[in-house]
Amino acid sequence: MHFTSFRPWLVPVAASLLLASCQGQSTTATETAAGGQPTEAAPTDTASVPTPNDGITPALLAQHIKVLASDEFQGRRPFTVGEEKATTYLANEFKKLGLQP
């Protein structure tokens, strides 16, 4: 494929069109809901928003990653014993969290 007919102005024009399409609408403190009633916008001050205490820590995530990445799970490839072990492990962890199918 030869690019001799490639027009040098095509890339800047395409980039300009993409950037223009990404412009969002201006937001105000209140938005209008589907029923026409004004609703409050989310607070912009994140200091007043409480941090969830859900027990997820970097150490806990690292432990789950270490287990799932172990050789015992054989890469978790589809239709293998490793896949069965991985899905069983995840299902058990979800049950511990109280999640239901």
C-alpha positions as CSV (number, residue, x, y, z in Angstrom):
1,M,0.0,0.0,0.0
2,H,1.5,3.3,-1.0
3,F,0.8,6.5,0.9
4,T,1.8,8.9,-1.9
5,S,-1.8,10.1,-2.1
6,F,-2.0,10.8,1.6
7,R,-3.0,14.3,2.2
8,P,-1.0,16.1,4.9
9,W,-4.0,18.1,6.0
10,L,-6.1,15.0,6.7
11,V,-4.6,14.3,10.1
12,P,-5.0,17.8,11.6
13,V,-8.6,18.0,10.3
14,A,-9.5,14.6,11.7
15,A,-7.9,15.5,15.0
16,S,-9.8,18.8,15.2
17,L,-13.1,17.0,14.5
18,L,-12.4,14.5,17.2
19,L,-11.5,17.2,19.7
20,A,-14.6,19.2,18.8
21,S,-16.8,16.2,19.4
22,C,-15.4,15.6,22.8
23,Q,-16.5,19.0,24.2
24,G,-19.0,18.5,27.0
25,Q,-22.0,20.6,28.0
26,S,-21.5,23.1,30.8
27,T,-22.9,22.0,34.1
28,T,-24.5,24.0,36.8
29,A,-25.2,23.5,40.5
30,T,-28.6,22.0,39.5
31,E,-29.5,19.7,36.7
32,T,-33.0,18.9,35.3
33,A,-34.2,15.4,35.9
34,A,-36.3,13.5,33.4
35,G,-39.5,14.8,35.0
36,G,-38.4,18.4,34.7
37,Q,-37.6,18.7,38.4
38,P,-34.3,20.3,39.3
39,T,-31.8,17.9,41.0
40,E,-28.7,18.8,43.0
41,A,-25.3,18.1,41.3
42,A,-22.8,15.9,43.2
43,P,-20.6,17.8,45.6
44,T,-17.2,18.9,44.3
45,D,-15.6,19.0,47.8
46,T,-14.4,15.4,48.2
47,A,-13.1,16.1,51.8
48,S,-16.7,16.0,53.1
49,V,-17.4,12.6,51.4
50,P,-16.7,9.7,53.9
51,T,-14.2,7.0,52.8
52,P,-15.8,3.6,52.7
53,N,-14.5,1.1,55.1
54,D,-15.0,-2.1,53.1
55,G,-11.9,-3.9,54.2
56,I,-10.2,-3.9,50.9
57,T,-6.5,-3.4,51.4
58,P,-3.5,-3.6,49.1
59,A,-2.3,-6.7,51.1
60,L,-5.6,-8.5,50.6
61,L,-5.6,-7.7,46.9
62,A,-2.0,-9.0,46.6
63,Q,-3.0,-12.2,48.4
64,H,-5.8,-12.9,45.9
65,I,-3.6,-12.1,43.0
66,K,-0.9,-14.4,44.3
67,V,-3.3,-17.2,44.7
68,L,-4.9,-16.8,41.3
69,A,-1.5,-16.4,39.6
70,S,0.0,-19.5,41.3
71,D,1.1,-22.6,39.3
72,E,-1.7,-24.6,40.9
73,F,-4.3,-22.7,38.7
74,Q,-2.4,-23.6,35.5
75,G,-2.8,-20.1,34.0
76,R,-6.6,-20.3,34.3
77,R,-7.0,-21.4,30.7
78,P,-10.5,-22.3,29.5
79,F,-11.5,-25.9,29.7
80,T,-8.7,-26.9,32.1
81,V,-8.5,-28.0,35.7
82,G,-7.0,-24.5,36.4
83,E,-10.1,-22.8,35.2
84,E,-12.3,-25.0,37.5
85,K,-10.0,-24.2,40.5
86,A,-10.1,-20.5,39.7
87,T,-13.9,-20.3,39.4
88,T,-14.3,-22.4,42.6
89,Y,-11.9,-20.0,44.4
90,L,-13.8,-16.9,43.2
91,A,-17.2,-18.4,44.0
92,N,-16.1,-19.2,47.5
93,E,-14.7,-15.7,48.0
94,F,-17.9,-14.2,46.7
95,K,-19.9,-16.3,49.1
96,K,-17.8,-15.1,52.0
97,L,-18.7,-11.5,51.0
98,G,-22.4,-12.5,51.0
99,L,-22.9,-12.2,47.2
100,Q,-25.5,-14.2,45.5
101,P,-25.7,-15.4,41.9
